[in-house]
Amino acid sequence: MQVSQLSGNVKTAYDEFYKKHDEEWRMLGAKYKAQHIIGVSSVHKFIKVLEVGAGDGSILKYLSDAGFAAEYHAVEISESGVAHIANRQIENLASVQIFDGYKLPFEDDSFDLIILSHVLEHVEHERLLLREIKRVAKNFVIEVPIDYKTNVDKRIKHFLAYGHINVYTPTSLRYLLQTEGFEIKADLTSIIAPEVTRFNTFINQKKAKNFLKSFKIGAEFAVKNTLIKLSSAYKEKFANAYTVLCSKTDKQAEIF
């Protein structure tokens, strides 16, 4: 295997991934991811946008409906994902195609913006992908889940069940990006909305709705939000996801 190619087991796993499709669940998660992309990019206007690892196209659908950009493109390693994207009615979607996970089929500086939302945690050779997106675009929105907590060792099987082979904190993502020549322009942290937690608890897990459990979910969210507003020290501690807007530079880390 060349390092520029996906391992066979990874390719096989993702090819069929979107055939087991839960539209309601994916659209719910995509709604908040799209909001984060729009929020971190609020003072910028992008014309030509590429989503790398576009999944089933749900994020692009929200962005298109919101009028985020004039033209959209998508690449995805999963054949079932590409089929879903192609079948969605995404206005101004100019292209959607399979890619090998590392080599983008576009010329240098082809795009104003590349979106990499919840992708890096799945990537075997993350720095190779970062170098490739840096070649193809000028600006980037990158979001990762904040999986690294004190109990990460006990949750390895849980993360692998979602295909997460890398874990991040906001600090470790910033370090990774800065050592690959990205300059962070804006960032935001987010915690899982009660709507998402309730859906996952009661519908995805096929459990009867419980008023006390539902109230607890809302109360925990409210407490965390209050603490975050009172002290910035809690902002990254409670974060479930971290989103950055960055641009490429010629800077590289000074080693020795």
SVG drawing of the C-alpha trace seen along z (x, -y; Angstrom):
<svg xmlns="http://www.w3.org/2000/svg" viewBox="-42 -41 60 46">
<polyline fill="none" stroke="black" stroke-width="0.4" points="0.0,0.0 1.2,-3.5 0.7,-6.1 -1.3,-8.1 -4.0,-5.3 -6.6,-4.2 -6.1,-0.9 -8.3,1.8 -10.4,2.3 -11.1,-1.4 -12.2,-1.7 -14.5,1.4 -16.0,0.0 -16.9,-3.3 -18.1,-2.2 -21.2,-0.6 -21.5,-3.1 -24.4,-5.3 -26.5,-2.3 -27.5,-2.0 -28.9,-5.5 -30.8,-7.4 -31.9,-10.6 -33.5,-12.2 -30.4,-11.6 -27.9,-12.8 -29.9,-15.9 -30.2,-16.8 -26.4,-16.6 -25.7,-18.4 -27.9,-21.3 -25.6,-22.2 -22.4,-21.5 -23.7,-23.9 -24.5,-26.5 -20.9,-26.3 -19.5,-26.7 -21.7,-29.8 -20.9,-31.2 -17.1,-30.9 -17.2,-32.4 -19.6,-35.2 -17.4,-38.1 -16.3,-36.4 -18.0,-35.7 -17.0,-32.6 -17.9,-31.9 -16.5,-28.5 -16.7,-25.9 -15.5,-22.2 -16.5,-19.8 -13.9,-17.1 -15.4,-14.0 -18.9,-15.2 -20.6,-12.1 -24.2,-12.0 -24.3,-15.7 -26.5,-16.8 -24.2,-19.7 -24.0,-21.0 -27.8,-20.8 -28.1,-23.1 -25.4,-25.5 -27.0,-25.7 -30.4,-26.4 -28.9,-29.2 -27.2,-30.7 -23.7,-30.3 -21.9,-30.3 -22.5,-30.5 -21.0,-27.2 -20.5,-23.8 -18.4,-20.8 -18.1,-17.5 -15.7,-14.6 -16.2,-11.5 -14.5,-8.1 -17.8,-6.2 -19.6,-5.1 -22.9,-5.0 -22.2,-8.6 -21.6,-9.9 -24.9,-8.3 -26.8,-10.1 -25.2,-13.5 -26.0,-13.1 -29.6,-12.3 -30.1,-15.3 -31.5,-18.5 -28.6,-20.7 -28.9,-24.0 -25.7,-25.1 -23.9,-21.8 -21.5,-21.7 -19.8,-18.4 -19.6,-15.3 -17.1,-12.5 -15.2,-9.7 -11.7,-10.4 -9.0,-8.2 -8.9,-10.0 -5.7,-11.9 -5.4,-13.1 -7.9,-15.8 -8.8,-15.9 -8.4,-19.7 -5.8,-22.3 -3.9,-24.4 -5.9,-27.2 -9.1,-26.0 -11.4,-27.0 -12.1,-29.9 -12.9,-27.5 -12.6,-23.8 -14.8,-22.4 -13.5,-19.5 -16.2,-18.8 -15.8,-15.7 -13.3,-14.2 -9.8,-14.4 -10.7,-12.0 -11.3,-9.3 -8.1,-9.9 -5.1,-7.5 -2.5,-10.0 -4.0,-13.4 -1.0,-15.5 -1.0,-14.2 -4.7,-15.3 -4.0,-18.7 -1.2,-19.3 -3.4,-18.4 -6.3,-20.7 -3.7,-23.4 -2.7,-23.0 -6.2,-23.2 -7.8,-26.1 -7.0,-29.4 -9.3,-29.1 -10.6,-26.3 -13.2,-25.5 -12.2,-22.5 -14.3,-20.9 -13.5,-18.0 -15.2,-16.3 -13.5,-16.8 -13.0,-13.2 -10.0,-13.5 -11.1,-13.4 -9.5,-11.9 -11.3,-8.6 -10.2,-8.3 -8.5,-4.9 -11.8,-3.4 -13.7,-4.7 -11.5,-3.4 -14.1,-0.8 -16.7,-3.5 -14.7,-5.8 -13.8,-3.1 -17.4,-2.2 -17.8,-5.6 -14.7,-5.2 -12.7,-7.7 -9.0,-6.8 -7.7,-10.2 -8.7,-12.1 -8.3,-15.9 -8.5,-18.7 -8.8,-22.3 -5.1,-22.7 -3.9,-19.6 -5.9,-20.7 -4.4,-24.1 -0.9,-22.6 -1.5,-20.3 -2.7,-23.1 0.0,-25.6 2.7,-23.0 1.3,-22.4 1.4,-26.1 -2.3,-27.1 -3.1,-30.4 -6.2,-30.4 -8.5,-33.4 -11.4,-32.5 -12.7,-29.6 -15.6,-28.5 -16.4,-25.7 -19.8,-24.1 -21.6,-21.6 -24.2,-19.1 -27.6,-20.7 -30.4,-19.1 -32.3,-18.3 -29.5,-16.1 -29.0,-14.3 -32.7,-13.7 -32.9,-12.3 -30.0,-10.0 -31.3,-8.9 -34.9,-8.2 -35.1,-7.6 -31.8,-6.1 -31.6,-3.9 -35.3,-3.1 -36.2,-4.0 -39.5,-5.4 -39.5,-9.1 -38.9,-9.9 -39.8,-13.4 -37.2,-13.3 -34.4,-12.2 -35.4,-14.8 -35.5,-17.5 -32.0,-16.4 -30.6,-16.7 -31.9,-20.2 -30.7,-21.2 -27.2,-19.9 -27.0,-21.9 -28.2,-25.0 -25.7,-24.6 -22.8,-24.1 -23.8,-27.2 -24.1,-29.3 -20.6,-28.2 -19.1,-28.9 -20.6,-32.4 -19.2,-33.0 -15.7,-31.9 -13.8,-31.2 -11.9,-28.4 -15.0,-26.2 -15.3,-26.9 -13.0,-24.2 -13.4,-22.0 -17.1,-21.3 -16.7,-21.5 -18.0,-18.6 -16.7,-20.1 -14.2,-22.6 -14.5,-24.6 -11.8,-26.8 -11.6,-29.1 -8.0,-29.2 -6.0,-30.2 -2.8,-28.9 0.6,-30.6 4.1,-29.9 5.1,-29.5 6.4,-26.2 7.3,-25.2 10.9,-26.0 12.6,-22.7 15.9,-22.9"/>
</svg>
